Amino acid sequence: MTEQAVKNQIVQRWYTRPVLFVADVNRAIRFYVDMLGFEKSWHSGDGAGTVCQVNHGECEIILCEDATRRDKARLFIELTADGLAELRRELVERSVPSKETRWGYDSIQIDDPDGNELLFPISE
């Protein structure tokens, strides 16, 4: 790759933040924070609103309570081998229901209370 191509990639870095629709934003916050170890970054309406963001390292997810949306999402979250081992440990410690599944490759699947699927690919 040329130096210019590398420079263009850095300048044109894409960034994504998925929005997951939930029935109850406070219930969703409790699940992501208490069960999966995320931190609440912000919450609209000084904590009384229906939209918030939770973060776990560089993984950022917006949770949006919207009665007209009942969409379900599937989110792939890739971890290092050490990160995956830590996730497995935390799932056992916090009694988080999970299962091994295959969607293109072996993954750990966690369903949030609204049916959104979090898939963590298992490194081989």
CYANA upper distance limits for C-alpha pairs under 8 A (distance plus 0.5 A):
  1 MET  CA      5 ALA  CA      6.70
  1 MET  CA      6 VAL  CA      7.24
  2 THR  CA      6 VAL  CA      6.90
  3 GLU  CA      7 LYS  CA      6.67
  4 GLN  CA      8 ASN  CA      6.61
  5 ALA  CA      9 GLN  CA      6.73
  6 VAL  CA     10 ILE  CA      6.90
  7 LYS  CA     11 VAL  CA      6.73
  8 ASN  CA     12 GLN  CA      6.37
  9 GLN  CA     13 ARG  CA      6.42
 17 ARG  CA     60 GLU  CA      6.28
 17 ARG  CA     61 ILE  CA      6.17
 17 ARG  CA     62 ILE  CA      7.30
 18 PRO  CA     60 GLU  CA      8.04
 18 PRO  CA     61 ILE  CA      5.94
 18 PRO  CA     62 ILE  CA      6.65
 19 VAL  CA     61 ILE  CA      6.66
 19 VAL  CA     62 ILE  CA      5.14
 19 VAL  CA     63 LEU  CA      6.33
 19 VAL  CA     64 CYS  CA      7.23
 20 LEU  CA     61 ILE  CA      7.77
 20 LEU  CA     62 ILE  CA      6.72
 20 LEU  CA     63 LEU  CA      5.59
 20 LEU  CA     64 CYS  CA      6.65
 20 LEU  CA     72 LYS  CA      8.08
 20 LEU  CA     73 ALA  CA      7.17
 20 LEU  CA    116 ASN  CA      7.81
 21 PHE  CA     63 LEU  CA      6.56
 21 PHE  CA     64 CYS  CA      5.40
 21 PHE  CA     65 GLU  CA      6.32
 21 PHE  CA     66 ASP  CA      7.02
 21 PHE  CA     69 ARG  CA      6.95
 21 PHE  CA     70 ARG  CA      6.96
 21 PHE  CA     71 ASP  CA      6.92
 21 PHE  CA     72 LYS  CA      7.88
 21 PHE  CA    114 ASP  CA      8.44
 22 VAL  CA     28 ALA  CA      7.35
 22 VAL  CA     63 LEU  CA      7.10
 22 VAL  CA     64 CYS  CA      6.35
 22 VAL  CA     65 GLU  CA      5.40
 22 VAL  CA     66 ASP  CA      7.31
 22 VAL  CA     70 ARG  CA      7.70
 22 VAL  CA    114 ASP  CA      6.29
 23 ALA  CA     65 GLU  CA      6.02
 23 ALA  CA     66 ASP  CA      7.27
 23 ALA  CA     67 ALA  CA      7.24
 23 ALA  CA     70 ARG  CA      8.18
 23 ALA  CA    114 ASP  CA      7.28
 24 ASP  CA     28 ALA  CA      6.79
 24 ASP  CA     65 GLU  CA      6.28
 25 VAL  CA     29 ILE  CA      6.58
 25 VAL  CA     50 THR  CA      6.44
 25 VAL  CA     51 VAL  CA      7.46
 25 VAL  CA     52 CYS  CA      8.18
 25 VAL  CA     63 LEU  CA      7.00
 25 VAL  CA     64 CYS  CA      6.95
 25 VAL  CA     65 GLU  CA      5.81
 26 ASN  CA     30 ARG  CA      6.76
 27 ARG  CA     31 PHE  CA      6.84
 28 ALA  CA     32 TYR  CA      6.73
 28 ALA  CA     63 LEU  CA      7.82
 28 ALA  CA    112 ASP  CA      8.11
 28 ALA  CA    113 PRO  CA      7.45
 29 ILE  CA     33 VAL  CA      6.36
 29 ILE  CA     40 LYS  CA      7.89
 29 ILE  CA     54 VAL  CA      7.96
 29 ILE  CA     63 LEU  CA      8.31
 30 ARG  CA     34 ASP  CA      5.85
 30 ARG  CA     35 MET  CA      7.81
 31 PHE  CA     35 MET  CA      5.61
 31 PHE  CA     36 LEU  CA      7.29
 31 PHE  CA    112 ASP  CA      7.74
 31 PHE  CA    113 PRO  CA      8.08
 32 TYR  CA     36 LEU  CA      5.48
 32 TYR  CA     37 GLY  CA      6.93
 32 TYR  CA     38 PHE  CA      6.03
 32 TYR  CA     39 GLU  CA      8.42
 32 TYR  CA     54 VAL  CA      7.82
 33 VAL  CA     37 GLY  CA      5.35
 33 VAL  CA     38 PHE  CA      4.90
 33 VAL  CA     39 GLU  CA      6.12
 33 VAL  CA     40 LYS  CA      7.53
 33 VAL  CA     54 VAL  CA      8.09
 34 ASP  CA     38 PHE  CA      8.01
 35 MET  CA     91 LEU  CA      8.20
 35 MET  CA     94 ARG  CA      6.54
 35 MET  CA     96 VAL  CA      6.94
 36 LEU  CA     90 GLU  CA      8.11
 36 LEU  CA     91 LEU  CA      8.03
 36 LEU  CA     96 VAL  CA      8.47
 37 GLY  CA     56 HIS  CA      7.45
 38 PHE  CA     54 VAL  CA      6.39
 38 PHE  CA     55 ASN  CA      5.71
 38 PHE  CA     56 HIS  CA      5.13
 39 GLU  CA     54 VAL  CA      5.89
 39 GLU  CA     55 ASN  CA      5.73
 39 GLU  CA     56 HIS  CA      6.85
 40 LYS  CA     52 CYS  CA      7.95
 40 LYS  CA     53 GLN  CA      6.52
 40 LYS  CA     54 VAL  CA      4.91
 40 LYS  CA     55 ASN  CA      6.89
 41 SER  CA     52 CYS  CA      7.94
 41 SER  CA     53 GLN  CA      5.89
 41 SER  CA     54 VAL  CA      5.87
 41 SER  CA     55 ASN  CA      6.85
 42 TRP  CA     47 GLY  CA      8.32
 42 TRP  CA     52 CYS  CA      5.97
 42 TRP  CA     53 GLN  CA      5.95
 42 TRP  CA     54 VAL  CA      7.90
 43 HIS  CA     47 GLY  CA      5.35
 43 HIS  CA     48 ALA  CA      7.87
 43 HIS  CA     49 GLY  CA      7.02
 43 HIS  CA     50 THR  CA      8.24
 43 HIS  CA     51 VAL  CA      6.50
 43 HIS  CA     52 CYS  CA      4.55
 43 HIS  CA     53 GLN  CA      7.03
 44 SER  CA     48 ALA  CA      7.13
 44 SER  CA     49 GLY  CA      5.12
 44 SER  CA     50 THR  CA      7.11
 44 SER  CA     51 VAL  CA      6.05
 44 SER  CA     52 CYS  CA      6.49
 45 GLY  CA     49 GLY  CA      4.88
 45 GLY  CA     50 THR  CA      8.38
 50 THR  CA     64 CYS  CA      6.40
 50 THR  CA     65 GLU  CA      5.58
 50 THR  CA     66 ASP  CA      8.10
 51 VAL  CA     62 ILE  CA      7.53
 51 VAL  CA     63 LEU  CA      6.19
 51 VAL  CA     64 CYS  CA      5.02
 51 VAL  CA     65 GLU  CA      6.82
 52 CYS  CA     62 ILE  CA      6.18
 52 CYS  CA     63 LEU  CA      5.90
 52 CYS  CA     64 CYS  CA      7.22
 53 GLN  CA     60 GLU  CA      7.29
 53 GLN  CA     61 ILE  CA      6.08
 53 GLN  CA     62 ILE  CA      4.79
 53 GLN  CA     63 LEU  CA      6.52
 54 VAL  CA     60 GLU  CA      6.34
 54 VAL  CA     61 ILE  CA      5.93
 54 VAL  CA     62 ILE  CA      6.93
 54 VAL  CA     63 LEU  CA      8.11
 55 ASN  CA     59 CYS  CA      6.06
 55 ASN  CA     60 GLU  CA      4.95
 55 ASN  CA     61 ILE  CA      6.92
 56 HIS  CA     60 GLU  CA      7.11
 59 CYS  CA     77 ILE  CA      8.32
 66 ASP  CA     70 ARG  CA      8.35
 72 LYS  CA    114 ASP  CA      8.07
 72 LYS  CA    115 GLY  CA      6.66
 72 LYS  CA    116 ASN  CA      5.56
 72 LYS  CA    117 GLU  CA      8.19
 73 ALA  CA    115 GLY  CA      8.34
 73 ALA  CA    116 ASN  CA      5.35
 73 ALA  CA    117 GLU  CA      6.62
 74 ARG  CA    116 ASN  CA      6.47
 74 ARG  CA    117 GLU  CA      5.10
 74 ARG  CA    118 LEU  CA      6.43
 74 ARG  CA    119 LEU  CA      7.64
 75 LEU  CA    116 ASN  CA      8.38
 75 LEU  CA    117 GLU  CA      6.70
 75 LEU  CA    118 LEU  CA      5.46
 75 LEU  CA    119 LEU  CA      6.52
 76 PHE  CA    118 LEU  CA      6.57
 76 PHE  CA    119 LEU  CA      5.30
 76 PHE  CA    120 PHE  CA      6.44
 76 PHE  CA    121 PRO  CA      7.84
 77 ILE  CA    118 LEU  CA      7.55
 77 ILE  CA    119 LEU  CA      6.64
 77 ILE  CA    120 PHE  CA      5.62
 77 ILE  CA    121 PRO  CA      7.72
 78 GLU  CA    120 PHE  CA      6.23
 78 GLU  CA    121 PRO  CA      6.56
 79 LEU  CA     83 GLY  CA      5.74
 79 LEU  CA     84 LEU  CA      6.12
 79 LEU  CA    120 PHE  CA      7.66
 79 LEU  CA    121 PRO  CA      8.21
 80 THR  CA     84 LEU  CA      6.61
 81 ALA  CA     85 ALA  CA      6.77
 81 ALA  CA    123 SER  CA      7.29
 82 ASP  CA     86 GLU  CA      6.69
 83 GLY  CA     87 LEU  CA      6.61
 84 LEU  CA     88 ARG  CA      6.74
 84 LEU  CA    120 PHE  CA      8.34
 84 LEU  CA    122 ILE  CA      8.03
 85 ALA  CA     89 ARG  CA      6.82
 86 GLU  CA     90 GLU  CA      6.68
 87 LEU  CA     91 LEU  CA      6.59
 88 ARG  CA     92 VAL  CA      6.94
 89 ARG  CA     93 GLU  CA      6.72
 90 GLU  CA     94 ARG  CA      6.42
 91 LEU  CA     95 SER  CA      6.20
 91 LEU  CA     96 VAL  CA      5.42
 91 LEU  CA     97 PRO  CA      7.93
 91 LEU  CA     98 SER  CA      8.21
 92 VAL  CA     96 VAL  CA      7.10
 96 VAL  CA    110 ILE  CA      8.43
 97 PRO  CA    110 ILE  CA      7.18
 97 PRO  CA    111 ASP  CA      8.43
 98 SER  CA    108 ILE  CA      7.16
 98 SER  CA    109 GLN  CA      6.02
 98 SER  CA    110 ILE  CA      5.31
 98 SER  CA    111 ASP  CA      7.89
 99 LYS  CA    108 ILE  CA      6.18
 99 LYS  CA    109 GLN  CA      5.81
 99 LYS  CA    110 ILE  CA      7.40
100 GLU  CA    106 ASP  CA      7.46
100 GLU  CA    107 SER  CA      6.14
100 GLU  CA    108 ILE  CA      5.06
100 GLU  CA    109 GLN  CA      6.53
101 THR  CA    106 ASP  CA      6.34
101 THR  CA    107 SER  CA      5.82
101 THR  CA    108 ILE  CA      6.65
101 THR  CA    109 GLN  CA      6.92
102 ARG  CA    106 ASP  CA      4.97
102 ARG  CA    107 SER  CA      6.28
103 TRP  CA    107 SER  CA      7.67
105 TYR  CA    121 PRO  CA      7.38
105 TYR  CA    122 ILE  CA      8.19
106 ASP  CA    121 PRO  CA      6.51
106 ASP  CA    122 ILE  CA      6.10
107 SER  CA    119 LEU  CA      6.40
107 SER  CA    120 PHE  CA      5.70
107 SER  CA    121 PRO  CA      4.65
107 SER  CA    122 ILE  CA      5.55
108 ILE  CA    119 LEU  CA      6.15
108 ILE  CA    120 PHE  CA      5.55
108 ILE  CA    121 PRO  CA      6.92
108 ILE  CA    122 ILE  CA      7.40
109 GLN  CA    117 GLU  CA      7.06
109 GLN  CA    118 LEU  CA      6.16
109 GLN  CA    119 LEU  CA      5.17
109 GLN  CA    120 PHE  CA      7.01
110 ILE  CA    117 GLU  CA      6.36
110 ILE  CA    118 LEU  CA      5.66
110 ILE  CA    119 LEU  CA      7.11
111 ASP  CA    115 GLY  CA      5.90
111 ASP  CA    116 ASN  CA      6.04
111 ASP  CA    117 GLU  CA      5.12
111 ASP  CA    118 LEU  CA      6.69
112 ASP  CA    116 ASN  CA      5.90
112 ASP  CA    117 GLU  CA      7.08
112 ASP  CA    118 LEU  CA      8.20
